């Protein structure tokens, strides 16, 4: 009885998973009429198709730092929101209110540290880029 109830959902999930995998793996379009003889694909263009270009490593580092700082900023804001929610739902309980205040204080201090670290790294990367490229390159960190 238990297996009969699970049979239909398992079959449906299997079908959905198989169709999703097959549609993501199979090519989108096939042009059988335009077959041409080409040199074998050695994978030399793979870095460009994957988004790996001959970009400046300083810019790559700056983008990684920006992404990390953005993620940390989101984490700090979530901590502040959770602390506010805890404070609002404390119901007058002094222990919960004091714990929420501690979380709120930690979140605000963390956000201040993250914003200052972001501004310092942005300043340093900009000055480093200008110093190493004589200030006249089109590179924007």
N, CA, C and O atoms as a MOPAC input file, in Angstrom:
PM7 MOZYME 1SCF
protein

 N      0.81500 1    -1.18500 1     0.00000 1
 C      0.00000 1     0.00000 1     0.00000 1
 C      0.86400 1     1.25700 1     0.00000 1
 O      0.58700 1     2.21900 1    -0.71700 1
 N      1.91100 1     1.23300 1     0.81200 1
 C      2.80600 1     2.37400 1     0.90900 1
 C      3.49900 1     2.64000 1    -0.42300 1
 O      3.64000 1     3.79100 1    -0.83600 1
 N      3.93100 1     1.57300 1    -1.09300 1
 C      4.62400 1     1.73200 1    -2.37000 1
 C      3.67200 1     2.19200 1    -3.47500 1
 O      4.09600 1     2.88900 1    -4.39700 1
 N      2.42600 1     1.82400 1    -3.39900 1
 C      1.46000 1     2.25900 1    -4.40700 1
 C      1.21200 1     3.77000 1    -4.32000 1
 O      1.03600 1     4.42700 1    -5.34500 1
 N      1.19700 1     4.32200 1    -3.09800 1
 C      1.01000 1     5.75900 1    -2.94900 1
 C      2.22700 1     6.53000 1    -3.44900 1
 O      2.09000 1     7.64500 1    -3.95200 1
 N      3.40000 1     5.95200 1    -3.31600 1
 C      4.61500 1     6.62700 1    -3.74700 1
 C      4.94300 1     6.41200 1    -5.21400 1
 O      5.78300 1     7.12300 1    -5.76400 1
 N      4.30500 1     5.45300 1    -5.85400 1
 C      4.66800 1     5.10400 1    -7.23000 1
 C      4.42900 1     6.26200 1    -8.18200 1
 O      5.32200 1     6.58900 1    -8.96400 1
 N      3.28900 1     6.88400 1    -8.15300 1
 C      2.97800 1     7.97200 1    -9.07900 1
 C      3.87400 1     9.18900 1    -8.86300 1
 O      4.41300 1     9.71000 1    -9.84000 1
 N      4.06000 1     9.66800 1    -7.62600 1
 C      4.96800 1    10.80200 1    -7.45300 1
 C      6.40900 1    10.49500 1    -7.85900 1
 O      7.09100 1    11.35500 1    -8.41600 1
 N      6.87200 1     9.28500 1    -7.58700 1
 C      8.23500 1     8.91400 1    -7.96800 1
 C      8.36900 1     8.87400 1    -9.48500 1
 O      9.37400 1     9.33200 1   -10.02800 1
 N      7.38200 1     8.33800 1   -10.16400 1
 C      7.42900 1     8.28500 1   -11.63300 1
 C      7.38800 1     9.69500 1   -12.21200 1
 O      8.12900 1     9.99900 1   -13.14700 1
 N      6.53300 1    10.56000 1   -11.66800 1
 C      6.45300 1    11.93300 1   -12.16500 1
 C      7.74600 1    12.70100 1   -11.91100 1
 O      8.23100 1    13.40600 1   -12.79700 1
 N      8.30300 1    12.57400 1   -10.72300 1
 C      9.57000 1    13.25100 1   -10.42800 1
 C     10.69900 1    12.72100 1   -11.29300 1
 O     11.55200 1    13.48900 1   -11.73800 1
 N     10.71500 1    11.42400 1   -11.53500 1
 C     11.73000 1    10.84000 1   -12.40500 1
 C     11.60100 1    11.37200 1   -13.82300 1
 O     12.60100 1    11.69300 1   -14.46500 1
 N     10.37500 1    11.46400 1   -14.30900 1
 C     10.14700 1    11.98900 1   -15.65100 1
 C     10.57400 1    13.45100 1   -15.74700 1
 O     11.21000 1    13.84400 1   -16.72400 1
 N     10.23300 1    14.25200 1   -14.75200 1
 C     10.61700 1    15.66800 1   -14.75300 1
 C     12.13000 1    15.81100 1   -14.69700 1
 O     12.70400 1    16.61900 1   -15.42700 1
 N     12.78500 1    15.03200 1   -13.83500 1
 C     14.23900 1    15.12000 1   -13.72700 1
 C     14.91200 1    14.66600 1   -15.01700 1
 O     15.87200 1    15.29100 1   -15.46800 1
 N     14.42200 1    13.59600 1   -15.60500 1
 C     15.00900 1    13.09900 1   -16.85400 1
 C     14.81400 1    14.09000 1   -17.98100 1
 O     15.73600 1    14.32900 1   -18.76100 1
 N     13.62400 1    14.67500 1   -18.08000 1
 C     13.39400 1    15.64600 1   -19.15300 1
 C     14.21400 1    16.90200 1   -18.93300 1
 O     14.71000 1    17.48200 1   -19.89900 1
 N     14.37200 1    17.33900 1   -17.70000 1
 C     15.18700 1    18.52200 1   -17.42400 1
 C     16.64100 1    18.27600 1   -17.79300 1
 O     17.27800 1    19.12700 1   -18.41500 1
 N     17.16700 1    17.12500 1   -17.41800 1
 C     18.55300 1    16.80300 1   -17.74300 1
 C     18.73100 1    16.64700 1   -19.23700 1
 O     19.71600 1    17.13000 1   -19.79400 1
 N     17.80100 1    15.98500 1   -19.89300 1
 C     17.96100 1    15.77000 1   -21.33000 1
 C     17.84100 1    17.06500 1   -22.10700 1
 O     18.55100 1    17.24700 1   -23.09700 1
 N     16.96100 1    17.97800 1   -21.69100 1
 C     16.83700 1    19.25700 1   -22.39400 1
 C     18.03200 1    20.16000 1   -22.13500 1
 O     18.37400 1    20.98200 1   -22.98600 1
 N     18.67300 1    20.02600 1   -20.98500 1
 C     19.83000 1    20.86500 1   -20.71800 1
 C     21.09600 1    20.31700 1   -21.36500 1
 O     22.05200 1    21.06400 1   -21.57400 1
 N     21.11900 1    19.03100 1   -21.68400 1
 C     22.30300 1    18.42800 1   -22.29700 1
 C     22.21600 1    18.41300 1   -23.81100 1
 O     23.22300 1    18.60800 1   -24.49200 1
 N     21.02800 1    18.18300 1   -24.34400 1
 C     20.87300 1    18.08800 1   -25.78200 1
 C     21.05700 1    19.44500 1   -26.43700 1
 O     20.74300 1    20.47100 1   -25.83400 1
 N     21.56100 1    19.46300 1   -27.66300 1
 C     21.70800 1    20.75000 1   -28.34300 1
 C     20.35000 1    21.35800 1   -28.65000 1
 O     19.34500 1    20.65900 1   -28.77700 1
 N     20.34900 1    22.66100 1   -28.76400 1
 C     19.09800 1    23.36700 1   -28.98400 1
 C     18.64400 1    23.23600 1   -30.42200 1
 O     17.45100 1    23.08000 1   -30.68300 1
 N     19.57900 1    23.29600 1   -31.36300 1
 C     19.21900 1    23.31900 1   -32.76700 1
 C     20.21200 1    22.47600 1   -33.56300 1
 O     21.41200 1    22.48700 1   -33.28800 1
 N     19.69600 1    21.74700 1   -34.55100 1
 C     20.54800 1    20.93100 1   -35.40500 1
 C     20.29400 1    21.34500 1   -36.84400 1
 O     19.15400 1    21.31400 1   -37.30700 1
 N     21.33900 1    21.72900 1   -37.55000 1
 C     21.23400 1    22.08600 1   -38.95300 1
 C     21.91100 1    20.99600 1   -39.78000 1
 O     23.11600 1    21.05800 1   -40.02500 1
 N     21.14500 1    20.00800 1   -40.20400 1
 C     21.72000 1    18.90800 1   -40.96800 1
 C     22.05100 1    19.32200 1   -42.39800 1
 O     22.89500 1    18.69400 1   -43.03700 1
 N     21.41100 1    20.35400 1   -42.90500 1
 C     21.63300 1    20.76800 1   -44.28200 1
 C     22.92600 1    21.56600 1   -44.43800 1
 O     23.46700 1    21.63700 1   -45.54100 1
 N     23.42300 1    22.15200 1   -43.38700 1
 C     24.59100 1    23.01900 1   -43.49900 1
 C     25.83100 1    22.38000 1   -42.89200 1
 O     26.58700 1    23.03700 1   -42.17500 1
 N     26.03600 1    21.12400 1   -43.17400 1
 C     27.21700 1    20.43900 1   -42.65300 1
 C     28.42600 1    20.87100 1   -43.46500 1
 O     28.41200 1    20.83600 1   -44.69500 1
 N     29.45300 1    21.27200 1   -42.77100 1
 C     30.69300 1    21.64000 1   -43.44600 1
 C     31.85400 1    20.98300 1   -42.72000 1
 O     31.79300 1    20.70900 1   -41.52100 1
 N     32.89000 1    20.74300 1   -43.46300 1
 C     34.06700 1    20.11100 1   -42.88600 1
 C     34.87600 1    21.18900 1   -42.17800 1
 O     35.22000 1    22.21300 1   -42.76800 1
 N     35.17200 1    20.94800 1   -40.91800 1
 C     35.91600 1    21.90800 1   -40.11800 1
 C     37.11300 1    21.22700 1   -39.49500 1
 O     37.18700 1    20.00200 1   -39.40000 1
 N     38.03000 1    22.04800 1   -39.07900 1
 C     39.17600 1    21.51900 1   -38.34600 1
 C     38.68000 1    20.98000 1   -37.00800 1
 O     37.68000 1    21.46800 1   -36.48200 1
 N     39.35000 1    20.00100 1   -36.46300 1
 C     38.89400 1    19.46100 1   -35.17800 1
 C     38.94500 1    20.53300 1   -34.08200 1
 O     39.84600 1    21.37200 1   -34.04100 1
 N     37.96900 1    20.47300 1   -33.22100 1
 C     37.90000 1    21.43900 1   -32.13100 1
 C     38.90700 1    21.04500 1   -31.06100 1
 O     38.77300 1    20.00300 1   -30.42000 1
 N     39.90500 1    21.88200 1   -30.87900 1
 C     40.95200 1    21.60400 1   -29.89400 1
 C     40.66600 1    22.26400 1   -28.55000 1
 O     41.42400 1    22.09700 1   -27.59400 1
 N     39.58000 1    23.00500 1   -28.48500 1
 C     39.22500 1    23.65500 1   -27.24000 1
 C     39.96600 1    24.94900 1   -26.98800 1
 O     40.01900 1    25.41800 1   -25.85100 1
 N     40.53800 1    25.53500 1   -28.02400 1
 C     41.30200 1    26.75800 1   -27.83500 1
 C     40.41200 1    27.96400 1   -27.57100 1
 O     40.86100 1    28.94500 1   -26.98000 1
 N     39.15900 1    27.90400 1   -28.00100 1
 C     38.24900 1    29.00400 1   -27.77100 1
 C     37.43200 1    28.81300 1   -26.49800 1
 O     36.58500 1    29.64800 1   -26.18100 1
 N     37.66700 1    27.75700 1   -25.78400 1
 C     36.87400 1    27.49100 1   -24.59100 1
 C     36.99100 1    28.58600 1   -23.53100 1
 O     35.96800 1    28.96500 1   -22.96000 1
 N     38.17900 1    29.11300 1   -23.23700 1
 C     38.23500 1    30.17300 1   -22.21500 1
 C     37.38600 1    31.38500 1   -22.57700 1
 O     36.76100 1    31.97700 1   -21.69700 1
 N     37.34800 1    31.76600 1   -23.84100 1
 C     36.55000 1    32.92500 1   -24.23000 1
 C     35.05600 1    32.63200 1   -24.10000 1
 O     34.29200 1    33.51600 1   -23.71100 1
 N     34.62300 1    31.40400 1   -24.41900 1
 C     33.20500 1    31.07100 1   -24.30000 1
 C     32.78800 1    30.90700 1   -22.84000 1
 O     31.61500 1    31.07500 1   -22.50400 1
 N     33.73300 1    30.58400 1   -21.98400 1
 C     33.42500 1    30.43000 1   -20.56700 1
 C     33.51400 1    31.75300 1   -19.82000 1
 O     33.26400 1    31.80200 1   -18.61500 1
 N     33.86600 1    32.82300 1   -20.52200 1
 C     33.96700 1    34.12000 1   -19.86900 1
 C     35.34800 1    34.42500 1   -19.33800 1
 O     35.54500 1    35.44700 1   -18.68200 1
 N     36.31000 1    33.55900 1   -19.60800 1
 C     37.67900 1    33.78100 1   -19.16100 1
 C     38.45300 1    34.44200 1   -20.28700 1
 O     38.90100 1    33.77300 1   -21.21800 1
 N     38.60500 1    35.72400 1   -20.20400 1
 C     39.30100 1    36.45000 1   -21.24600 1
 C     40.66300 1    36.88700 1   -20.73700 1
 O     41.07300 1    36.54600 1   -19.62800 1
 N     41.33800 1    37.63200 1   -21.55500 1
 C     42.65300 1    38.14200 1   -21.15700 1
 C     42.49400 1    39.43100 1   -20.37100 1
 O     43.11100 1    40.44400 1   -20.70000 1
 N     41.68200 1    39.39700 1   -19.34900 1
 C     41.42300 1    40.57700 1   -18.53300 1
 C     42.59900 1    40.83500 1   -17.60100 1
 O     43.40900 1    39.95200 1   -17.31600 1
 N     42.65900 1    42.05800 1   -17.14600 1
 C     43.70800 1    42.47500 1   -16.23000 1
 C     43.50900 1    41.78400 1   -14.88300 1
 O     42.40000 1    41.81100 1   -14.34900 1
 N     44.54400 1    41.16800 1   -14.31800 1
 C     44.38200 1    40.47500 1   -13.02800 1
 C     43.98200 1    41.42000 1   -11.90000 1
 O     43.31600 1    41.00100 1   -10.95300 1
 N     44.37500 1    42.67900 1   -11.98900 1
 C     43.98400 1    43.64000 1   -10.95700 1
 C     42.47600 1    43.85300 1   -10.97600 1
 O     41.84200 1    43.98300 1    -9.92900 1
 N     41.91800 1    43.88600 1   -12.16700 1
 C     40.47200 1    44.06700 1   -12.28800 1
 C     39.75100 1    42.82500 1   -11.78400 1
 O     38.70900 1    42.92100 1   -11.13600 1
 N     40.31200 1    41.65800 1   -12.08600 1
 C     39.72600 1    40.41800 1   -11.58700 1
 C     39.73300 1    40.39600 1   -10.06000 1
 O     38.74100 1    40.01600 1    -9.43800 1
 N     40.85100 1    40.80300 1    -9.45800 1
 C     40.93100 1    40.85100 1    -7.99200 1
 C     39.94000 1    41.86200 1    -7.43000 1
 O     39.29700 1    41.61000 1    -6.41100 1
 N     39.81800 1    43.00600 1    -8.09700 1
 C     38.87000 1    44.02400 1    -7.63200 1
 C     37.43900 1    43.50600 1    -7.71200 1
 O     36.64000 1    43.76600 1    -6.81200 1
 N     37.10400 1    42.78100 1    -8.76500 1
 C     35.75500 1    42.22500 1    -8.89500 1
 C     35.48000 1    41.16700 1    -7.83200 1
 O     34.37200 1    41.09100 1    -7.30200 1
 N     36.47500 1    40.35900 1    -7.52100 1
 C     36.31000 1    39.34500 1    -6.47200 1
 C     36.09900 1    40.01800 1    -5.11800 1
 O     35.25000 1    39.59700 1    -4.33300 1
 N     36.88700 1    41.07800 1    -4.84900 1
 C     36.73800 1    41.80200 1    -3.58600 1
 C     35.36000 1    42.45300 1    -3.50900 1
 O     34.71600 1    42.42400 1    -2.46000 1
 N     34.90800 1    43.03700 1    -4.61200 1
 C     33.57500 1    43.65400 1    -4.62000 1
 C     32.48200 1    42.62500 1    -4.34600 1
 O     31.54500 1    42.89000 1    -3.59300 1
 N     32.60800 1    41.46100 1    -4.95900 1
 C     31.59700 1    40.42600 1    -4.75000 1
 C     31.59900 1    39.94900 1    -3.29600 1
 O     30.54000 1    39.75200 1    -2.70100 1
 N     32.79500 1    39.76500 1    -2.72900 1
 C     32.88300 1    39.31500 1    -1.33800 1
 C     32.31500 1    40.36500 1    -0.38600 1
 O     31.58800 1    40.03600 1     0.55100 1
 N     32.65100 1    41.62700 1    -0.63200 1
 C     32.13200 1    42.69200 1     0.23200 1
 C     30.61400 1    42.82000 1     0.10100 1
 O     29.92700 1    43.06800 1     1.09200 1
 N     30.09700 1    42.65500 1    -1.09800 1
 C     28.65400 1    42.69300 1    -1.28100 1
 C     27.96000 1    41.57200 1    -0.53800 1
 O     26.91800 1    41.77900 1     0.08400 1
 N     28.54500 1    40.37000 1    -0.60200 1
 C     27.97500 1    39.23100 1     0.11900 1
 C     28.02200 1    39.46100 1     1.62600 1
 O     27.05700 1    39.16400 1     2.33000 1
 N     29.13700 1    39.98700 1     2.12100 1
 C     29.23600 1    40.25900 1     3.55500 1
 C     28.26400 1    41.35400 1     3.98000 1
 O     27.72000 1    41.30500 1     5.08400 1
 N     28.04100 1    42.34000 1     3.11700 1
 C     27.05900 1    43.37800 1     3.42300 1
 C     25.65600 1    42.81000 1     3.54000 1
 O     24.88600 1    43.20700 1     4.41500 1
 N     25.32900 1    41.88700 1     2.66300 1
 C     24.01400 1    41.24300 1     2.72600 1
 C     23.87900 1    40.44500 1     4.02100 1
 O     22.82200 1    40.45900 1     4.65300 1
 N     24.94300 1    39.75300 1     4.41600 1
 C     24.91200 1    38.98300 1     5.66500 1
 C     24.70400 1    39.91900 1     6.85900 1
 O     23.92100 1    39.61700 1     7.75900 1
 N     25.41000 1    41.06000 1     6.86300 1
 C     25.25100 1    42.01400 1     7.96900 1
 C     23.83100 1    42.57000 1     8.01800 1
 O     23.26400 1    42.72100 1     9.10000 1
 N     23.25500 1    42.87300 1     6.86800 1
 C     21.88100 1    43.37000 1     6.85000 1
 C     20.88800 1    42.31200 1     7.32600 1
 O     19.91100 1    42.63500 1     8.00200 1
 N     21.13500 1    41.06200 1     6.97800 1
 C     20.25600 1    39.98200 1     7.45100 1
 C     20.35400 1    39.85200 1     8.96900 1
 O     19.35000 1    39.61200 1     9.63800 1
 N     21.56500 1    40.00900 1     9.51400 1
 C     21.73000 1    39.95100 1    10.97100 1
 C     20.96200 1    41.09000 1    11.63200 1
 O     20.32300 1    40.88900 1    12.66500 1
 N     21.01900 1    42.28500 1    11.04400 1
 C     20.28800 1    43.42400 1    11.60000 1
 C     18.77800 1    43.17400 1    11.52600 1
 O     18.05300 1    43.47800 1    12.47300 1
 N     18.30800 1    42.62700 1    10.41300 1
 C     16.87500 1    42.33800 1    10.28400 1
 C     16.42000 1    41.27300 1    11.27500 1
 O     15.34100 1    41.39100 1    11.85700 1
 N     17.22100 1    40.24600 1    11.47000 1
 C     16.86800 1    39.19200 1    12.43300 1
 C     16.84100 1    39.76200 1    13.84400 1
 O     15.96100 1    39.42400 1    14.63500 1
 N     17.81200 1    40.63700 1    14.16700 1
 C     17.82400 1    41.25200 1    15.49700 1
 C     16.58900 1    42.11000 1    15.70900 1
 O     16.00300 1    42.09900 1    16.79100 1
 N     16.19000 1    42.85100 1    14.68800 1
 C     14.97600 1    43.65700 1    14.80400 1
 C     13.74000 1    42.80100 1    14.97100 1
 O     12.85100 1    43.13000 1    15.75700 1
 N     13.67800 1    41.70200 1    14.23500 1
 C     12.54700 1    40.78900 1    14.37100 1
 C     12.49900 1    40.17100 1    15.76600 1
 O     11.42700 1    40.03700 1    16.35500 1
 N     13.65700 1    39.79800 1    16.28700 1
 C     13.71000 1    39.23100 1    17.64300 1
 C     13.25400 1    40.26100 1    18.67800 1
 O     12.54300 1    39.92700 1    19.62500 1
 N     13.66800 1    41.50600 1    18.49000 1
 C     13.27800 1    42.56000 1    19.41300 1
 C     11.77300 1    42.79400 1    19.36100 1
 O     11.12700 1    42.98000 1    20.39200 1
 N     11.22300 1    42.78300 1    18.15300 1
 C      9.78700 1    43.01900 1    17.99600 1
 C      8.95000 1    41.87800 1    18.57500 1
 O      7.84400 1    42.10400 1    19.06600 1
 N      9.47100 1    40.67100 1    18.51700 1
 C      8.71500 1    39.51700 1    19.00700 1
 C      9.11500 1    39.10700 1    20.42300 1
 O      8.71600 1    38.04100 1    20.89400 1
 N      9.89300 1    39.93900 1    21.10000 1
 C     10.35000 1    39.58400 1    22.45100 1
 C      9.20300 1    39.57800 1    23.45300 1
 O      9.24100 1    38.84100 1    24.43800 1
 N      8.19800 1    40.38400 1    23.20900 1
 C      7.03800 1    40.38400 1    24.10700 1
 C      7.35400 1    40.92600 1    25.49200 1
 O      6.69800 1    40.53300 1    26.45600 1
 N      8.32000 1    41.80200 1    25.62600 1
 C      8.65700 1    42.38400 1    26.91300 1
 C      9.64400 1    41.56300 1    27.72200 1
 O      9.99900 1    41.95500 1    28.83400 1
 N     10.09100 1    40.44700 1    27.19900 1
 C     11.06300 1    39.61900 1    27.89900 1
 C     12.42500 1    40.31900 1    27.82700 1
 O     12.97500 1    40.52500 1    26.74500 1
 N     12.95700 1    40.67900 1    29.00300 1
 C     14.19500 1    41.45900 1    29.05300 1
 C     15.39300 1    40.69500 1    28.50800 1
 O     16.28800 1    41.29300 1    27.91200 1
 N     15.42000 1    39.38500 1    28.70400 1
 C     16.54400 1    38.59100 1    28.20300 1
 C     16.56600 1    38.58500 1    26.67000 1
 O     17.62200 1    38.72300 1    26.05300 1
 N     15.39900 1    38.42400 1    26.07500 1
 C     15.32400 1    38.42700 1    24.61200 1
 C     15.63600 1    39.80800 1    24.03800 1
 O     16.27600 1    39.92300 1    22.99300 1
 N     15.18100 1    40.85200 1    24.72900 1
 C     15.45200 1    42.20700 1    24.26400 1
 C     16.94100 1    42.50100 1    24.33500 1
 O     17.50000 1    43.08000 1    23.40400 1
 N     17.59200 1    42.11100 1    25.42700 1
 C     19.03500 1    42.36900 1    25.54900 1
 C     19.82200 1    41.54100 1    24.53200 1
 O     20.82700 1    42.01300 1    24.00100 1
 N     19.38000 1    40.32000 1    24.25800 1
 C     20.05800 1    39.50400 1    23.24100 1
 C     19.87300 1    40.12900 1    21.85700 1
 O     20.79900 1    40.14600 1    21.04600 1
 N     18.66800 1    40.64100 1    21.59800 1
 C     18.41900 1    41.29400 1    20.31200 1
 C     19.24100 1    42.56300 1    20.17700 1
 O     19.72400 1    42.87200 1    19.08800 1
 N     19.40800 1    43.30100 1    21.26500 1
 C     20.24500 1    44.50500 1    21.23700 1
 C     21.70200 1    44.14800 1    20.92800 1
 O     22.37700 1    44.85500 1    20.17900 1
 N     22.17200 1    43.06200 1    21.50400 1
 C     23.55200 1    42.62700 1    21.23500 1
 C     23.72200 1    42.25200 1    19.76300 1
 O     24.71500 1    42.61700 1    19.13400 1
 N     22.74300 1    41.51700 1    19.21800 1
 C     22.79000 1    41.15000 1    17.79900 1
 C     22.74200 1    42.39200 1    16.91700 1
 O     23.46300 1    42.48300 1    15.92300 1
 N     21.89200 1    43.34600 1    17.28400 1
 C     21.76400 1    44.57600 1    16.51600 1
 C     23.06000 1    45.37700 1    16.55200 1
 O     23.49500 1    45.91600 1    15.53400 1
 N     23.67300 1    45.45000 1    17.73200 1
 C     24.93600 1    46.17400 1    17.86100 1
 C     26.02200 1    45.48800 1    17.03700 1
 O     26.80400 1    46.15900 1    16.36200 1
 N     26.07600 1    44.16500 1    17.08600 1
 C     27.07800 1    43.42800 1    16.31400 1
 C     26.85100 1    43.60300 1    14.81300 1
 O     27.80600 1    43.74500 1    14.04900 1
 N     25.59200 1    43.59200 1    14.39500 1
 C     25.28800 1    43.77300 1    12.97200 1
 C     25.66200 1    45.14700 1    12.47400 1
 O     26.20200 1    45.27600 1    11.37500 1
 N     25.38600 1    46.18600 1    13.25900 1
 C     25.72400 1    47.54700 1    12.84700 1
 C     27.23700 1    47.73400 1    12.81700 1
 O     27.76500 1    48.33700 1    11.88200 1
 N     27.93400 1    47.22900 1    13.81600 1
 C     29.39700 1    47.31600 1    13.82500 1
 C     29.98000 1    46.55900 1    12.63200 1
 O     30.90600 1    47.04300 1    11.98100 1
 N     29.44500 1    45.38400 1    12.34700 1
 C     29.90500 1    44.62300 1    11.18600 1
 C     29.65600 1    45.35400 1     9.88700 1
 O     30.50800 1    45.34600 1     8.99800 1
 N     28.49700 1    45.98900 1     9.76300 1
 C     28.18600 1    46.74500 1     8.55400 1
 C     29.12100 1    47.94100 1     8.39700 1
 O     29.55500 1    48.24700 1     7.28600 1
 N     29.43200 1    48.61600 1     9.49700 1
 C     30.37700 1    49.73100 1     9.43900 1
 C     31.75200 1    49.24700 1     9.00800 1
 O     32.40800 1    49.89600 1     8.19400 1
 N     32.19500 1    48.11600 1     9.54300 1
 C     33.49800 1    47.56300 1     9.17100 1
 C     33.51300 1    47.17700 1     7.69400 1
 O     34.49500 1    47.43200 1     6.99600 1
 N     32.44000 1    46.56800 1     7.21900 1
 C     32.37800 1    46.13300 1     5.82000 1
 C     32.38600 1    47.32200 1     4.87500 1
 O     33.08500 1    47.30300 1     3.86300 1
 N     31.61200 1    48.36000 1     5.19400 1
 C     31.57500 1    49.54100 1     4.32700 1
 C     32.92900 1    50.24200 1     4.31800 1
 O     33.38900 1    50.68000 1     3.26400 1
 N     33.56900 1    50.35300 1     5.47200 1
 C     34.88600 1    50.99700 1     5.50000 1
 C     35.92900 1    50.15000 1     4.78000 1
 O     36.79100 1    50.69700 1     4.09300 1
 N     35.87100 1    48.83300 1     4.92100 1
 C     36.81300 1    47.97100 1     4.20900 1
 C     36.59800 1    48.05400 1     2.70200 1
 O     37.55700 1    48.04100 1     1.93000 1
 N     35.34300 1    48.14000 1     2.28800 1
 C     35.05500 1    48.28500 1     0.86600 1
 C     35.61400 1    49.58800 1     0.32400 1
 O     36.22200 1    49.60900 1    -0.74700 1
 N     35.41300 1    50.67500 1     1.05700 1
 C     35.90900 1    51.96500 1     0.56700 1
 C     37.42800 1    51.99600 1     0.55000 1
 O     38.01500 1    52.57200 1    -0.36600 1
 N     38.07700 1    51.39700 1     1.52800 1
 C     39.54100 1    51.36400 1     1.55100 1
 C     40.06900 1    50.52800 1     0.38600 1
 O     40.99100 1    50.95400 1    -0.30900 1
 N     39.49800 1    49.35400 1     0.16700 1
 C     39.99100 1    48.51800 1    -0.94200 1
 C     39.69800 1    49.16000 1    -2.29100 1
 O     40.50600 1    49.04100 1    -3.21200 1
 N     38.57300 1    49.83000 1    -2.42600 1
 C     38.27800 1    50.52300 1    -3.67200 1
 C     39.29500 1    51.63200 1    -3.91300 1
 O     39.76100 1    51.80900 1    -5.03800 1
 N     39.64100 1    52.37400 1    -2.88000 1
 C     40.63500 1    53.43400 1    -2.99900 1
 C     42.00200 1    52.86000 1    -3.37400 1
 O     42.67500 1    53.37800 1    -4.26600 1
 N     42.40700 1    51.79500 1    -2.69500 1
 C     43.72300 1    51.20000 1    -2.95600 1
 C     43.79300 1    50.63100 1    -4.36700 1
 O     44.78500 1    50.84100 1    -5.06600 1
 N     42.76500 1    49.92100 1    -4.79500 1
 C     42.78000 1    49.33100 1    -6.13100 1
 C     42.77900 1    50.41300 1    -7.20500 1
 O     43.46300 1    50.28100 1    -8.21900 1
 N     42.01400 1    51.48100 1    -6.98700 1
 C     42.00500 1    52.57400 1    -7.95400 1
 C     43.37000 1    53.23000 1    -8.04700 1
 O     43.86400 1    53.48000 1    -9.14600 1
 N     43.98500 1    53.50900 1    -6.91100 1
 C     45.31200 1    54.13400 1    -6.91600 1
 C     46.36200 1    53.19500 1    -7.49400 1
 O     47.26500 1    53.64200 1    -8.20000 1
 N     46.25700 1    51.90700 1    -7.20500 1
 C     47.21200 1    50.94000 1    -7.74700 1
 C     47.07600 1    50.83900 1    -9.25800 1
 O     48.07700 1    50.77400 1    -9.97200 1
 N     45.85700 1    50.82600 1    -9.73800 1
 C     45.63500 1    50.76400 1   -11.18100 1
 C     46.16100 1    52.01500 1   -11.86800 1
 O     46.80400 1    51.92200 1   -12.91400 1
 N     45.89600 1    53.17900 1   -11.29700 1
 C     46.39100 1    54.40500 1   -11.88800 1
 C     47.91400 1    54.49200 1   -11.84000 1
 O     48.53100 1    55.01500 1   -12.76800 1
 N     48.51800 1    53.99200 1   -10.78100 1
 C     49.97000 1    54.05500 1   -10.66500 1
 C     50.67400 1    53.09900 1   -11.61600 1
 O     51.75300 1    53.41100 1   -12.12000 1
 N     50.08400 1    51.95200 1   -11.86500 1
 C     50.75100 1    50.96600 1   -12.71600 1
 C     50.43200 1    51.12900 1   -14.18300 1
 O     51.09700 1    50.52600 1   -15.02600 1
 N     49.42400 1    51.93700 1   -14.51600 1
 C     49.09700 1    52.14500 1   -15.92300 1
 C     49.28800 1    53.59500 1   -16.34100 1
 O     48.76200 1    54.00400 1   -17.37600 1
 N     50.00900 1    54.36400 1   -15.58400 1
 C     50.30500 1    55.76100 1   -15.84000 1
 C     49.05600 1    56.61500 1   -15.87100 1
 O     49.07700 1    57.72500 1   -16.40200 1
 N     47.96900 1    56.11400 1   -15.31200 1
 C     46.74500 1    56.89000 1   -15.16700 1
 C     45.97600 1    57.14800 1   -16.44800 1
 O     44.95900 1    57.84100 1   -16.41900 1
 N     46.43500 1    56.60800 1   -17.57700 1
 C     45.76300 1    56.91900 1   -18.83800 1
 C     45.12900 1    55.70800 1   -19.48600 1
 O     44.78300 1    55.75800 1   -20.66600 1
 N     44.96700 1    54.63200 1   -18.75800 1
 C     44.34600 1    53.46100 1   -19.36200 1
 C     42.84000 1    53.53400 1   -19.20900 1
 O     42.31800 1    54.31400 1   -18.41200 1
 N     42.16200 1    52.72800 1   -19.96600 1
 C     40.70900 1    52.69100 1   -19.89600 1
 C     40.21800 1    51.71500 1   -18.85200 1
 O     39.04300 1    51.35000 1   -18.86300 1
 N     41.07800 1    51.28300 1   -17.95300 1
 C     40.72400 1    50.28900 1   -16.95400 1
 C     39.99400 1    50.98200 1   -15.80800 1
 O     40.49100 1    51.94900 1   -15.23000 1
 N     38.81800 1    50.47600 1   -15.49400 1
 C     38.07300 1    50.97600 1   -14.34400 1
 C     37.89400 1    49.84400 1   -13.37700 1
 O     37.20600 1    48.87200 1   -13.68800 1
 N     38.49100 1    49.94000 1   -12.21300 1
 C     38.40200 1    48.84100 1   -11.24300 1
 C     37.03200 1    48.73200 1   -10.64300 1
 O     36.79200 1    47.85900 1    -9.80900 1

